[in-house]
Amino acid sequence: MSTLKKNKRIKRAALLDLYGDLKPGRGNKKTERGKAKYLGGNGRKTTGISKRVYRRNLKRVQIVEDGAIVTRRIPVRLIRSGAIIKPVAQDPFALPERN
């Protein structure tokens, strides 16, 4: 096994630890007909089940990673939870503070 492949796997494992698996989840979508019982109907009946994909809510964001600013596709739930550190925006025309 070459060192390049090993290093790629190590980097990929580190990203998995940070952001989790970004692959979409899988599930089923139900198609139903009828009116619910609590609304006066006879109950909902399933007429079909088909496969579907649950995609992650990914956003392209600049983050601080190992002291460097990089752009990554990050799940929004990580941004909301505060697990992601965003770079601090600095005003390019601000004067330095005097002490």
N, CA, C and O atoms as a GROMACS GRO file, in nm:
protein
  396
    1MET      N    1   0.084  -0.117   0.000
    1MET     CA    2   0.000   0.000   0.000
    1MET      C    3   0.089   0.124   0.000
    1MET      O    4   0.185   0.133   0.077
    2SER      N    5   0.058   0.218  -0.086
    2SER     CA    6   0.140   0.338  -0.095
    2SER      C    7   0.110   0.433   0.020
    2SER      O    8   0.002   0.428   0.080
    3THR      N    9   0.207   0.519   0.050
    3THR     CA   10   0.190   0.615   0.158
    3THR      C   11   0.081   0.716   0.125
    3THR      O   12   0.010   0.763   0.213
    4LEU      N   13   0.069   0.750  -0.006
    4LEU     CA   14  -0.032   0.848  -0.047
    4LEU      C   15  -0.172   0.799  -0.011
    4LEU      O   16  -0.253   0.875   0.042
    5LYS      N   17  -0.201   0.673  -0.040
    5LYS     CA   18  -0.332   0.618  -0.007
    5LYS      C   19  -0.355   0.618   0.144
    5LYS      O   20  -0.465   0.649   0.192
    6LYS      N   21  -0.251   0.585   0.218
    6LYS     CA   22  -0.262   0.581   0.364
    6LYS      C   23  -0.291   0.720   0.419
    6LYS      O   24  -0.376   0.736   0.506
    7ASN      N   25  -0.220   0.822   0.368
    7ASN     CA   26  -0.243   0.959   0.413
    7ASN      C   27  -0.383   1.007   0.378
    7ASN      O   28  -0.446   1.078   0.457
    8LYS      N   29  -0.432   0.969   0.259
    8LYS     CA   30  -0.568   1.007   0.220
    8LYS      C   31  -0.670   0.945   0.316
    8LYS      O   32  -0.767   1.010   0.355
    9ARG      N   33  -0.647   0.817   0.353
    9ARG     CA   34  -0.739   0.750   0.445
    9ARG      C   35  -0.736   0.816   0.582
    9ARG      O   36  -0.840   0.829   0.647
   10ILE      N   37  -0.617   0.856   0.627
   10ILE     CA   38  -0.606   0.921   0.757
   10ILE      C   39  -0.679   1.054   0.756
   10ILE      O   40  -0.751   1.086   0.851
   11LYS      N   41  -0.663   1.133   0.648
   11LYS     CA   42  -0.734   1.261   0.637
   11LYS      C   43  -0.884   1.240   0.632
   11LYS      O   44  -0.959   1.314   0.696
   12ARG      N   45  -0.929   1.139   0.557
   12ARG     CA   46  -1.072   1.111   0.545
   12ARG      C   47  -1.130   1.070   0.681
   12ARG      O   48  -1.241   1.109   0.716
   13ALA      N   49  -1.054   0.990   0.757
   13ALA     CA   50  -1.100   0.948   0.889
   13ALA      C   51  -1.111   1.067   0.983
   13ALA      O   52  -1.203   1.073   1.065
   14ALA      N   53  -1.018   1.162   0.972
   14ALA     CA   54  -1.023   1.282   1.057
   14ALA      C   55  -1.146   1.366   1.023
   14ALA      O   56  -1.212   1.418   1.113
   15LEU      N   57  -1.179   1.379   0.894
   15LEU     CA   58  -1.298   1.454   0.854
   15LEU      C   59  -1.425   1.384   0.901
   15LEU      O   60  -1.521   1.450   0.940
   16LEU      N   61  -1.426   1.251   0.897
   16LEU     CA   62  -1.542   1.176   0.946
   16LEU      C   63  -1.562   1.201   1.096
   16LEU      O   64  -1.675   1.215   1.142
   17ASP      N   65  -1.452   1.206   1.172
   17ASP     CA   66  -1.463   1.232   1.315
   17ASP      C   67  -1.520   1.371   1.340
   17ASP      O   68  -1.601   1.390   1.431
   18LEU      N   69  -1.478   1.470   1.259
   18LEU     CA   70  -1.523   1.608   1.279
   18LEU      C   71  -1.668   1.628   1.239
   18LEU      O   72  -1.748   1.682   1.317
   19TYR      N   73  -1.704   1.586   1.118
   19TYR     CA   74  -1.833   1.623   1.059
   19TYR      C   75  -1.930   1.507   1.047
   19TYR      O   76  -2.046   1.528   1.011
   20GLY      N   77  -1.888   1.386   1.076
   20GLY     CA   78  -1.977   1.271   1.061
   20GLY      C   79  -1.986   1.229   0.915
   20GLY      O   80  -1.921   1.287   0.828
   21ASP      N   81  -2.065   1.127   0.890
   21ASP     CA   82  -2.080   1.076   0.754
   21ASP      C   83  -2.178   1.166   0.679
   21ASP      O   84  -2.290   1.188   0.726
   22LEU      N   85  -2.137   1.217   0.563
   22LEU     CA   86  -2.222   1.309   0.487
   22LEU      C   87  -2.304   1.237   0.380
   22LEU      O   88  -2.369   1.301   0.298
   23LYS      N   89  -2.300   1.104   0.382
   23LYS     CA   90  -2.378   1.029   0.283
   23LYS      C   91  -2.527   1.043   0.313
   23LYS      O   92  -2.566   1.055   0.429
   24PRO      N   93  -2.609   1.042   0.210
   24PRO     CA   94  -2.753   1.050   0.234
   24PRO      C   95  -2.808   0.923   0.298
   24PRO      O   96  -2.758   0.813   0.274
   25GLY      N   97  -2.913   0.941   0.381
   25GLY     CA   98  -2.980   0.826   0.441
   25GLY      C   99  -3.084   0.771   0.345
   25GLY      O  100  -3.124   0.838   0.250
   26ARG      N  101  -3.128   0.650   0.371
   26ARG     CA  102  -3.227   0.587   0.285
   26ARG      C  103  -3.351   0.552   0.366
   26ARG      O  104  -3.343   0.525   0.486
   27GLY      N  105  -3.464   0.551   0.298
   27GLY     CA  106  -3.588   0.518   0.366
   27GLY      C  107  -3.698   0.494   0.265
   27GLY      O  108  -3.673   0.474   0.147
   28ASN      N  109  -3.820   0.495   0.314
   28ASN     CA  110  -3.937   0.471   0.230
   28ASN      C  111  -4.029   0.592   0.229
   28ASN      O  112  -4.035   0.668   0.326
   29LYS      N  113  -4.100   0.607   0.119
   29LYS     CA  114  -4.204   0.709   0.109
   29LYS      C  115  -4.337   0.635   0.091
   29LYS      O  116  -4.350   0.552   0.002
   30LYS      N  117  -4.434   0.667   0.176
   30LYS     CA  118  -4.564   0.603   0.168
   30LYS      C  119  -4.661   0.692   0.091
   30LYS      O  120  -4.664   0.813   0.110
   31THR      N  121  -4.740   0.629   0.007
   31THR     CA  122  -4.851   0.698  -0.060
   31THR      C  123  -4.979   0.645   0.003
   31THR      O  124  -5.002   0.524   0.009
   32GLU      N  125  -5.064   0.737   0.050
   32GLU     CA  126  -5.185   0.696   0.119
   32GLU      C  127  -5.308   0.757   0.055
   32GLU      O  128  -5.300   0.859  -0.014
   33ARG      N  129  -5.422   0.694   0.078
   33ARG     CA  130  -5.550   0.750   0.036
   33ARG      C  131  -5.648   0.737   0.150
   33ARG      O  132  -5.630   0.655   0.240
   34GLY      N  133  -5.749   0.818   0.146
   34GLY     CA  134  -5.853   0.810   0.250
   34GLY      C  135  -5.845   0.925   0.346
   34GLY      O  136  -5.753   1.007   0.340
   35LYS      N  137  -5.941   0.932   0.437
   35LYS     CA  138  -5.953   1.038   0.534
   35LYS      C  139  -5.928   0.981   0.673
   35LYS      O  140  -5.975   0.872   0.705
   36ALA      N  141  -5.854   1.054   0.755
   36ALA     CA  142  -5.820   1.006   0.889
   36ALA      C  143  -5.947   0.983   0.971
   36ALA      O  144  -6.048   1.050   0.952
   37LYS      N  145  -5.939   0.887   1.064
   37LYS     CA  146  -6.057   0.854   1.147
   37LYS      C  147  -6.100   0.971   1.232
   37LYS      O  148  -6.220   0.996   1.249
   38TYR      N  149  -6.002   1.045   1.288
   38TYR     CA  150  -6.039   1.156   1.376
   38TYR      C  151  -6.104   1.270   1.300
   38TYR      O  152  -6.160   1.362   1.360
   39LEU      N  153  -6.097   1.265   1.166
   39LEU     CA  154  -6.165   1.366   1.085
   39LEU      C  155  -6.298   1.313   1.031
   39LEU      O  156  -6.365   1.379   0.952
   40GLY      N  157  -6.335   1.193   1.076
   40GLY     CA  158  -6.465   1.137   1.034
   40GLY      C  159  -6.455   1.037   0.921
   40GLY      O  160  -6.557   0.996   0.866
   41GLY      N  161  -6.335   0.997   0.885
   41GLY     CA  162  -6.320   0.902   0.775
   41GLY      C  163  -6.308   0.759   0.825
   41GLY      O  164  -6.327   0.730   0.943
   42ASN      N  165  -6.278   0.670   0.733
   42ASN     CA  166  -6.266   0.528   0.762
   42ASN      C  167  -6.121   0.489   0.794
   42ASN      O  168  -6.094   0.372   0.824
   43GLY      N  169  -6.030   0.582   0.787
   43GLY     CA  170  -5.888   0.554   0.814
   43GLY      C  171  -5.804   0.564   0.689
   43GLY      O  172  -5.854   0.547   0.578
   44ARG      N  173  -5.676   0.592   0.709
   44ARG     CA  174  -5.585   0.605   0.595
   44ARG      C  175  -5.541   0.466   0.550
   44ARG      O  176  -5.515   0.379   0.633
   45LYS      N  177  -5.533   0.445   0.420
   45LYS     CA  178  -5.488   0.317   0.364
   45LYS      C  179  -5.363   0.342   0.279
   45LYS      O  180  -5.360   0.434   0.198
   46THR      N  181  -5.261   0.259   0.298
   46THR     CA  182  -5.138   0.270   0.220
   46THR      C  183  -5.161   0.208   0.083
   46THR      O  184  -5.204   0.094   0.073
   47THR      N  185  -5.133   0.285  -0.022
   47THR     CA  186  -5.152   0.234  -0.158
   47THR      C  187  -5.020   0.208  -0.228
   47THR      O  188  -5.018   0.145  -0.334
   48GLY      N  189  -4.910   0.254  -0.170
   48GLY     CA  190  -4.781   0.227  -0.234
   48GLY      C  191  -4.667   0.267  -0.144
   48GLY      O  192  -4.679   0.361  -0.065
   49ILE      N  193  -4.555   0.196  -0.156
   49ILE     CA  194  -4.433   0.229  -0.082
   49ILE      C  195  -4.320   0.232  -0.183
   49ILE      O  196  -4.299   0.136  -0.257
   50SER      N  197  -4.246   0.343  -0.187
   50SER     CA  198  -4.133   0.353  -0.279
   50SER      C  199  -4.010   0.399  -0.203
   50SER      O  200  -4.020   0.465  -0.100
   51LYS      N  201  -3.893   0.364  -0.254
   51LYS     CA  202  -3.767   0.401  -0.192
   51LYS      C  203  -3.740   0.550  -0.214
   51LYS      O  204  -3.779   0.607  -0.316
   52ARG      N  205  -3.673   0.612  -0.116
   52ARG     CA  206  -3.634   0.751  -0.132
   52ARG      C  207  -3.503   0.775  -0.060
   52ARG      O  208  -3.455   0.688   0.014
   53VAL      N  209  -3.446   0.893  -0.081
   53VAL     CA  210  -3.316   0.929  -0.022
   53VAL      C  211  -3.335   1.053   0.062
   53VAL      O  212  -3.392   1.152   0.017
   54TYR      N  213  -3.284   1.048   0.187
   54TYR     CA  214  -3.286   1.164   0.274
   54TYR      C  215  -3.150   1.231   0.264
   54TYR      O  216  -3.051   1.178   0.314
   55ARG      N  217  -3.144   1.347   0.199
   55ARG     CA  218  -3.016   1.414   0.180
   55ARG      C  219  -2.987   1.508   0.298
   55ARG      O  220  -3.079   1.566   0.356
   56ARG      N  221  -2.860   1.520   0.333
   56ARG     CA  222  -2.818   1.611   0.438
   56ARG      C  223  -2.835   1.755   0.390
   56ARG      O  224  -2.824   1.783   0.271
   57ASN      N  225  -2.861   1.844   0.484
   57ASN     CA  226  -2.875   1.986   0.452
   57ASN      C  227  -2.736   2.048   0.457
   57ASN      O  228  -2.695   2.105   0.559
   58LEU      N  229  -2.663   2.037   0.346
   58LEU     CA  230  -2.524   2.082   0.341
   58LEU      C  231  -2.515   2.225   0.289
   58LEU      O  232  -2.585   2.263   0.195
   59LYS      N  233  -2.429   2.304   0.352
   59LYS     CA  234  -2.402   2.440   0.306
   59LYS      C  235  -2.252   2.456   0.290
   59LYS      O  236  -2.174   2.400   0.367
   60ARG      N  237  -2.211   2.532   0.189
   60ARG     CA  238  -2.070   2.559   0.166
   60ARG      C  239  -2.030   2.676   0.256
   60ARG      O  240  -2.081   2.787   0.240
   61VAL      N  241  -1.938   2.651   0.350
   61VAL     CA  242  -1.904   2.747   0.453
   61VAL      C  243  -1.753   2.752   0.470
   61VAL      O  244  -1.684   2.650   0.459
   62GLN      N  245  -1.701   2.873   0.497
   62GLN     CA  246  -1.560   2.885   0.536
   62GLN      C  247  -1.549   2.858   0.685
   62GLN      O  248  -1.626   2.913   0.765
   63ILE      N  249  -1.453   2.772   0.724
   63ILE     CA  250  -1.434   2.738   0.864
   63ILE      C  251  -1.286   2.742   0.898
   63ILE      O  252  -1.200   2.742   0.810
   64VAL      N  253  -1.258   2.746   1.028
   64VAL     CA  254  -1.120   2.739   1.076
   64VAL      C  255  -1.092   2.593   1.110
   64VAL      O  256  -1.157   2.534   1.196
   65GLU      N  257  -0.993   2.535   1.040
   65GLU     CA  258  -0.959   2.394   1.060
   65GLU      C  259  -0.808   2.384   1.073
   65GLU      O  260  -0.735   2.413   0.978
   66ASP      N  261  -0.759   2.343   1.190
   66ASP     CA  262  -0.616   2.333   1.219
   66ASP      C  263  -0.545   2.466   1.199
   66ASP      O  264  -0.432   2.469   1.151
   67GLY      N  265  -0.611   2.575   1.236
   67GLY     CA  266  -0.551   2.707   1.226
   67GLY      C  267  -0.557   2.770   1.088
   67GLY      O  268  -0.514   2.884   1.071
   68ALA      N  269  -0.610   2.699   0.990
   68ALA     CA  270  -0.620   2.752   0.854
   68ALA      C  271  -0.768   2.768   0.817
   68ALA      O  272  -0.853   2.695   0.866
   69ILE      N  273  -0.795   2.864   0.730
   69ILE     CA  274  -0.932   2.887   0.684
   69ILE      C  275  -0.953   2.805   0.557
   69ILE      O  276  -0.882   2.823   0.458
   70VAL      N  277  -1.050   2.714   0.561
   70VAL     CA  278  -1.081   2.628   0.446
   70VAL      C  279  -1.231   2.634   0.419
   70VAL      O  280  -1.310   2.668   0.507
   71THR      N  281  -1.269   2.600   0.295
   71THR     CA  282  -1.410   2.595   0.258
   71THR      C  283  -1.453   2.449   0.254
   71THR      O  284  -1.390   2.367   0.188
   72ARG      N  285  -1.560   2.417   0.324
   72ARG     CA  286  -1.612   2.280   0.330
   72ARG      C  287  -1.764   2.282   0.316
   72ARG      O  288  -1.829   2.384   0.339
   73ARG      N  289  -1.818   2.168   0.278
   73ARG     CA  290  -1.963   2.150   0.277
   73ARG      C  291  -2.000   2.089   0.411
   73ARG      O  292  -1.964   1.975   0.440
   74ILE      N  293  -2.073   2.166   0.492
   74ILE     CA  294  -2.099   2.132   0.631
   74ILE      C  295  -2.250   2.115   0.652
   74ILE      O  296  -2.328   2.194   0.599
   75PRO      N  297  -2.292   2.014   0.729
   75PRO     CA  298  -2.434   2.004   0.763
   75PRO      C  299  -2.477   2.122   0.850
   75PRO      O  300  -2.403   2.165   0.939
   76VAL      N  301  -2.594   2.174   0.825
   76VAL     CA  302  -2.644   2.291   0.897
   76VAL      C  303  -2.661   2.260   1.046
   76VAL      O  304  -2.648   2.350   1.129
   77ARG      N  305  -2.690   2.137   1.082
   77ARG     CA  306  -2.708   2.104   1.223
   77ARG      C  307  -2.579   2.125   1.301
   77ARG      O  308  -2.584   2.158   1.420
   78LEU      N  309  -2.463   2.106   1.237
   78LEU     CA  310  -2.336   2.133   1.306
   78LEU      C  311  -2.312   2.282   1.323
   78LEU      O  312  -2.257   2.326   1.424
   79ILE      N  313  -2.355   2.360   1.224
   79ILE     CA  314  -2.339   2.506   1.233
   79ILE      C  315  -2.428   2.560   1.345
   79ILE      O  316  -2.384   2.643   1.424
   80ARG      N  317  -2.553   2.512   1.353
   80ARG     CA  318  -2.646   2.558   1.456
   80ARG      C  319  -2.603   2.517   1.596
   80ARG      O  320  -2.623   2.591   1.692
   81SER      N  321  -2.543   2.398   1.608
   81SER     CA  322  -2.504   2.349   1.739
   81SER      C  323  -2.378   2.417   1.792
   81SER      O  324  -2.345   2.402   1.909
   82GLY      N  325  -2.308   2.491   1.706
   82GLY     CA  326  -2.187   2.559   1.749
   82GLY      C  327  -2.063   2.472   1.742
   82GLY      O  328  -1.959   2.509   1.796
   83ALA      N  329  -2.071   2.357   1.675
   83ALA     CA  330  -1.956   2.269   1.664
   83ALA      C  331  -1.855   2.320   1.561
   83ALA      O  332  -1.741   2.274   1.558
   84ILE      N  333  -1.897   2.414   1.477
   84ILE     CA  334  -1.811   2.469   1.372
   84ILE      C  335  -1.761   2.606   1.415
   84ILE      O  336  -1.838   2.688   1.464
   85ILE      N  337  -1.631   2.629   1.396
   85ILE     CA  338  -1.572   2.760   1.426
   85ILE      C  339  -1.555   2.836   1.296
   85ILE      O  340  -1.478   2.794   1.209
   86LYS      N  341  -1.627   2.947   1.282
   86LYS     CA  342  -1.615   3.029   1.162
   86LYS      C  343  -1.506   3.132   1.182
   86LYS      O  344  -1.480   3.174   1.295
   87PRO      N  345  -1.440   3.175   1.073
   87PRO     CA  346  -1.337   3.278   1.088
   87PRO      C  347  -1.401   3.412   1.122
   87PRO      O  348  -1.512   3.442   1.079
   88VAL      N  349  -1.330   3.493   1.200
   88VAL     CA  350  -1.380   3.624   1.240
   88VAL      C  351  -1.356   3.721   1.125
   88VAL      O  352  -1.243   3.739   1.080
   89ALA      N  353  -1.464   3.784   1.078
   89ALA     CA  354  -1.452   3.880   0.969
   89ALA      C  355  -1.394   4.010   1.023
   89ALA      O  356  -1.442   4.063   1.123
   90GLN      N  357  -1.292   4.062   0.955
   90GLN     CA  358  -1.231   4.187   0.997
   90GLN      C  359  -1.259   4.295   0.894
   90GLN      O  360  -1.259   4.268   0.773
   91ASP      N  361  -1.283   4.415   0.941
   91ASP     CA  362  -1.309   4.528   0.852
   91ASP      C  363  -1.178   4.567   0.785
   91ASP      O  364  -1.082   4.600   0.854
   92PRO      N  365  -1.171   4.565   0.649
   92PRO     CA  366  -1.045   4.594   0.582
   92PRO      C  367  -1.000   4.740   0.595
   92PRO      O  368  -0.881   4.768   0.577
   93PHE      N  369  -1.091   4.832   0.626
   93PHE     CA  370  -1.054   4.973   0.633
   93PHE      C  371  -1.053   5.027   0.776
   93PHE      O  372  -1.046   5.148   0.796
   94ALA      N  373  -1.060   4.939   0.876
   94ALA     CA  374  -1.060   4.983   1.013
   94ALA      C  375  -0.921   5.029   1.055
   94ALA      O  376  -0.821   4.968   1.017
   95LEU      N  377  -0.916   5.135   1.133
   95LEU     CA  378  -0.789   5.185   1.185
   95LEU      C  379  -0.751   5.104   1.309
   95LEU      O  380  -0.838   5.062   1.385
   96PRO      N  381  -0.622   5.082   1.330
   96PRO     CA  382  -0.581   5.009   1.450
   96PRO      C  383  -0.616   5.085   1.576
   96PRO      O  384  -0.611   5.208   1.578
   97GLU      N  385  -0.653   5.012   1.681
   97GLU     CA  386  -0.692   5.075   1.807
   97GLU      C  387  -0.570   5.132   1.878
   97GLU      O  388  -0.462   5.072   1.876
   98ARG      N  389  -0.590   5.248   1.941
   98ARG     CA  390  -0.482   5.310   2.020
   98ARG      C  391  -0.504   5.278   2.167
   98ARG      O  392  -0.616   5.278   2.216
   99ASN      N  393  -0.395   5.251   2.235
   99ASN     CA  394  -0.405   5.218   2.378
   99ASN      C  395  -0.382   5.340   2.464
   99ASN      O  396  -0.387   5.330   2.587
   0.00000   0.00000   0.00000
